[in-house]
Amino acid sequence: LPARADISEWTSQCWTGLSKQTIVSGFAKAGILGDTRQAGDTSGSEIKRFESDIV
């Protein structure tokens, strides 16, 4: 089985060529995106805090 890091890298590489709207539409069509609010600018410290909350 491929490692999670490899799968993440493959996904990232594929998504690079897609518009944000295409990605959002794909998740919405699959029924796994319930919140389509726009994200605002977030500082690096806020991102680190969110990451630590998730992990």
N, CA, C and O atoms as CSV, one atom per row, in Angstrom:
chain,resi,resn,atom,element,x,y,z
A,1,LEU,N,N,0.833,-1.192,0.000
A,1,LEU,CA,C,0.000,0.000,0.000
A,1,LEU,C,C,0.873,1.249,0.000
A,1,LEU,O,O,1.916,1.278,0.652
A,2,PRO,N,N,0.456,2.269,-0.720
A,2,PRO,CA,C,1.232,3.515,-0.699
A,2,PRO,C,C,1.097,4.232,0.646
A,2,PRO,O,O,0.084,4.107,1.335
A,3,ALA,N,N,2.111,4.964,0.994
A,3,ALA,CA,C,2.101,5.741,2.240
A,3,ALA,C,C,1.158,6.929,2.094
A,3,ALA,O,O,0.924,7.414,0.988
A,4,ARG,N,N,0.627,7.386,3.204
A,4,ARG,CA,C,-0.268,8.552,3.189
A,4,ARG,C,C,0.419,9.771,2.581
A,4,ARG,O,O,-0.199,10.543,1.848
A,5,ALA,N,N,1.691,9.934,2.890
A,5,ALA,CA,C,2.431,11.081,2.348
A,5,ALA,C,C,2.476,11.018,0.820
A,5,ALA,O,O,2.350,12.044,0.150
A,6,ASP,N,N,2.654,9.818,0.273
A,6,ASP,CA,C,2.667,9.665,-1.186
A,6,ASP,C,C,1.303,10.004,-1.786
A,6,ASP,O,O,1.220,10.702,-2.796
A,7,ILE,N,N,0.237,9.507,-1.161
A,7,ILE,CA,C,-1.112,9.788,-1.647
A,7,ILE,C,C,-1.392,11.286,-1.595
A,7,ILE,O,O,-1.973,11.846,-2.525
A,8,SER,N,N,-0.980,11.930,-0.511
A,8,SER,CA,C,-1.175,13.380,-0.385
A,8,SER,C,C,-0.420,14.128,-1.471
A,8,SER,O,O,-0.939,15.083,-2.049
A,9,GLU,N,N,0.791,13.702,-1.747
A,9,GLU,CA,C,1.596,14.351,-2.785
A,9,GLU,C,C,0.957,14.169,-4.158
A,9,GLU,O,O,0.895,15.118,-4.940
A,10,TRP,N,N,0.485,12.970,-4.460
A,10,TRP,CA,C,-0.168,12.721,-5.749
A,10,TRP,C,C,-1.404,13.600,-5.899
A,10,TRP,O,O,-1.636,14.192,-6.953
A,11,THR,N,N,-2.190,13.675,-4.834
A,11,THR,CA,C,-3.408,14.486,-4.865
A,11,THR,C,C,-3.068,15.951,-5.091
A,11,THR,O,O,-3.696,16.625,-5.908
A,12,SER,N,N,-2.079,16.435,-4.368
A,12,SER,CA,C,-1.662,17.828,-4.502
A,12,SER,C,C,-1.197,18.128,-5.925
A,12,SER,O,O,-1.552,19.161,-6.493
A,13,GLN,N,N,-0.413,17.235,-6.493
A,13,GLN,CA,C,0.069,17.428,-7.858
A,13,GLN,C,C,-1.086,17.465,-8.857
A,13,GLN,O,O,-1.082,18.277,-9.782
A,14,CYS,N,N,-2.062,16.599,-8.677
A,14,CYS,CA,C,-3.217,16.568,-9.588
A,14,CYS,C,C,-4.058,17.829,-9.458
A,14,CYS,O,O,-4.522,18.377,-10.458
A,15,TRP,N,N,-4.254,18.288,-8.228
A,15,TRP,CA,C,-5.117,19.439,-7.991
A,15,TRP,C,C,-4.479,20.748,-8.428
A,15,TRP,O,O,-5.184,21.740,-8.611
A,16,THR,N,N,-3.167,20.773,-8.600
A,16,THR,CA,C,-2.481,21.999,-8.992
A,16,THR,C,C,-3.042,22.559,-10.296
A,16,THR,O,O,-3.124,23.776,-10.463
A,17,GLY,N,N,-3.425,21.689,-11.209
A,17,GLY,CA,C,-3.930,22.131,-12.499
A,17,GLY,C,C,-5.419,22.429,-12.532
A,17,GLY,O,O,-5.950,22.810,-13.575
A,18,LEU,N,N,-6.103,22.260,-11.400
A,18,LEU,CA,C,-7.546,22.486,-11.348
A,18,LEU,C,C,-7.869,23.806,-10.668
A,18,LEU,O,O,-7.134,24.268,-9.796
A,19,SER,N,N,-8.976,24.403,-11.079
A,19,SER,CA,C,-9.410,25.628,-10.405
A,19,SER,C,C,-10.006,25.273,-9.045
A,19,SER,O,O,-10.447,24.145,-8.821
A,20,LYS,N,N,-10.011,26.241,-8.153
A,20,LYS,CA,C,-10.606,26.055,-6.833
A,20,LYS,C,C,-12.066,25.634,-6.970
A,20,LYS,O,O,-12.534,24.749,-6.255
A,21,GLN,N,N,-12.779,26.274,-7.891
A,21,GLN,CA,C,-14.202,25.975,-8.080
A,21,GLN,C,C,-14.416,24.535,-8.533
A,21,GLN,O,O,-15.387,23.900,-8.121
A,22,THR,N,N,-13.533,24.012,-9.367
A,22,THR,CA,C,-13.646,22.626,-9.821
A,22,THR,C,C,-13.499,21.665,-8.651
A,22,THR,O,O,-14.250,20.695,-8.542
A,23,ILE,N,N,-12.543,21.927,-7.783
A,23,ILE,CA,C,-12.323,21.068,-6.616
A,23,ILE,C,C,-13.518,21.135,-5.674
A,23,ILE,O,O,-14.013,20.101,-5.225
A,24,VAL,N,N,-13.979,22.334,-5.374
A,24,VAL,CA,C,-15.132,22.506,-4.482
A,24,VAL,C,C,-16.358,21.821,-5.072
A,24,VAL,O,O,-17.095,21.143,-4.356
A,25,SER,N,N,-16.583,21.993,-6.368
A,25,SER,CA,C,-17.738,21.374,-7.022
A,25,SER,C,C,-17.672,19.850,-6.946
A,25,SER,O,O,-18.694,19.188,-6.762
A,26,GLY,N,N,-16.485,19.304,-7.085
A,26,GLY,CA,C,-16.318,17.851,-6.990
A,26,GLY,C,C,-16.681,17.325,-5.612
A,26,GLY,O,O,-17.385,16.323,-5.491
A,27,PHE,N,N,-16.200,17.999,-4.572
A,27,PHE,CA,C,-16.548,17.593,-3.209
A,27,PHE,C,C,-18.040,17.753,-2.957
A,27,PHE,O,O,-18.659,16.898,-2.325
A,28,ALA,N,N,-18.618,18.842,-3.449
A,28,ALA,CA,C,-20.053,19.082,-3.254
A,28,ALA,C,C,-20.876,18.001,-3.957
A,28,ALA,O,O,-21.847,17.497,-3.394
A,29,LYS,N,N,-20.494,17.649,-5.173
A,29,LYS,CA,C,-21.224,16.625,-5.922
A,29,LYS,C,C,-21.139,15.270,-5.228
A,29,LYS,O,O,-22.089,14.489,-5.268
A,30,ALA,N,N,-20.007,14.991,-4.595
A,30,ALA,CA,C,-19.840,13.727,-3.873
A,30,ALA,C,C,-20.575,13.729,-2.533
A,30,ALA,O,O,-20.675,12.696,-1.872
A,31,GLY,N,N,-21.087,14.894,-2.140
A,31,GLY,CA,C,-21.844,14.987,-0.893
A,31,GLY,C,C,-20.985,15.027,0.354
A,31,GLY,O,O,-21.464,14.747,1.452
A,32,ILE,N,N,-19.717,15.375,0.191
A,32,ILE,CA,C,-18.835,15.423,1.362
A,32,ILE,C,C,-18.392,16.841,1.704
A,32,ILE,O,O,-17.449,17.047,2.467
A,33,LEU,N,N,-19.086,17.803,1.129
A,33,LEU,CA,C,-18.772,19.194,1.421
A,33,LEU,C,C,-20.062,19.898,1.802
A,33,LEU,O,O,-20.881,20.219,0.941
A,34,GLY,N,N,-20.238,20.135,3.085
A,34,GLY,CA,C,-21.457,20.784,3.533
A,34,GLY,C,C,-21.293,22.265,3.772
A,34,GLY,O,O,-22.282,22.994,3.837
A,35,ASP,N,N,-20.058,22.726,3.907
A,35,ASP,CA,C,-19.791,24.118,4.240
A,35,ASP,C,C,-18.983,24.740,3.112
A,35,ASP,O,O,-17.826,24.376,2.905
A,36,THR,N,N,-19.576,25.666,2.388
A,36,THR,CA,C,-18.887,26.279,1.251
A,36,THR,C,C,-18.532,27.740,1.508
A,36,THR,O,O,-18.344,28.515,0.571
A,37,ARG,N,N,-18.441,28.114,2.801
A,37,ARG,CA,C,-18.044,29.491,3.116
A,37,ARG,C,C,-16.634,29.753,2.607
A,37,ARG,O,O,-15.802,28.847,2.568
A,38,GLN,N,N,-16.373,30.985,2.222
A,38,GLN,CA,C,-15.054,31.386,1.767
A,38,GLN,C,C,-14.135,31.580,2.966
A,38,GLN,O,O,-14.527,32.175,3.970
A,39,ALA,N,N,-12.934,31.085,2.855
A,39,ALA,CA,C,-11.945,31.274,3.911
A,39,ALA,C,C,-11.285,32.634,3.732
A,39,ALA,O,O,-10.966,33.031,2.611
A,40,GLY,N,N,-11.083,33.338,4.823
A,40,GLY,CA,C,-10.392,34.613,4.777
A,40,GLY,C,C,-8.898,34.405,4.921
A,40,GLY,O,O,-8.423,33.277,5.056
A,41,ASP,N,N,-8.176,35.488,4.890
A,41,ASP,CA,C,-6.738,35.404,5.112
A,41,ASP,C,C,-6.481,34.950,6.541
A,41,ASP,O,O,-7.108,35.435,7.482
A,42,THR,N,N,-5.561,34.024,6.689
A,42,THR,CA,C,-5.233,33.482,7.999
A,42,THR,C,C,-3.735,33.600,8.202
A,42,THR,O,O,-2.951,33.266,7.313
A,43,SER,N,N,-3.345,34.070,9.356
A,43,SER,CA,C,-1.918,34.215,9.641
A,43,SER,C,C,-1.300,32.847,9.913
A,43,SER,O,O,-2.005,31.882,10.209
A,44,GLY,N,N,0.005,32.778,9.809
A,44,GLY,CA,C,0.728,31.537,10.063
A,44,GLY,C,C,0.499,30.997,11.457
A,44,GLY,O,O,0.387,29.785,11.639
A,45,SER,N,N,0.426,31.882,12.457
A,45,SER,CA,C,0.217,31.418,13.831
A,45,SER,C,C,-1.172,30.813,13.997
A,45,SER,O,O,-1.347,29.848,14.741
A,46,GLU,N,N,-2.163,31.382,13.301
A,46,GLU,CA,C,-3.515,30.822,13.369
A,46,GLU,C,C,-3.556,29.438,12.733
A,46,GLU,O,O,-4.213,28.531,13.244
A,47,ILE,N,N,-2.860,29.283,11.629
A,47,ILE,CA,C,-2.820,27.988,10.952
A,47,ILE,C,C,-2.175,26.948,11.858
A,47,ILE,O,O,-2.687,25.835,11.977
A,48,LYS,N,N,-1.068,27.287,12.495
A,48,LYS,CA,C,-0.395,26.353,13.406
A,48,LYS,C,C,-1.322,25.952,14.548
A,48,LYS,O,O,-1.340,24.791,14.955
A,49,ARG,N,N,-2.094,26.913,15.069
A,49,ARG,CA,C,-3.020,26.613,16.162
A,49,ARG,C,C,-4.095,25.647,15.682
A,49,ARG,O,O,-4.435,24.695,16.385
A,50,PHE,N,N,-4.634,25.889,14.485
A,50,PHE,CA,C,-5.657,24.994,13.934
A,50,PHE,C,C,-5.081,23.602,13.692
A,50,PHE,O,O,-5.733,22.599,13.981
A,51,GLU,N,N,-3.865,23.543,13.165
A,51,GLU,CA,C,-3.234,22.248,12.923
A,51,GLU,C,C,-3.060,21.477,14.220
A,51,GLU,O,O,-3.318,20.274,14.265
A,52,SER,N,N,-2.626,22.153,15.274
A,52,SER,CA,C,-2.423,21.458,16.548
A,52,SER,C,C,-3.747,21.011,17.148
A,52,SER,O,O,-3.797,19.994,17.840
A,53,ASP,N,N,-4.826,21.758,16.892
A,53,ASP,CA,C,-6.149,21.340,17.369
A,53,ASP,C,C,-6.610,20.076,16.654
A,53,ASP,O,O,-7.253,19.217,17.256
A,54,ILE,N,N,-6.282,19.966,15.375
A,54,ILE,CA,C,-6.702,18.813,14.582
A,54,ILE,C,C,-5.931,17.569,14.995
A,54,ILE,O,O,-6.509,16.494,15.151
A,55,VAL,N,N,-4.635,17.719,15.169
A,55,VAL,CA,C,-3.781,16.583,15.504
A,55,VAL,C,C,-3.823,16.413,16.978
A,55,VAL,O,O,-3.178,15.512,17.514
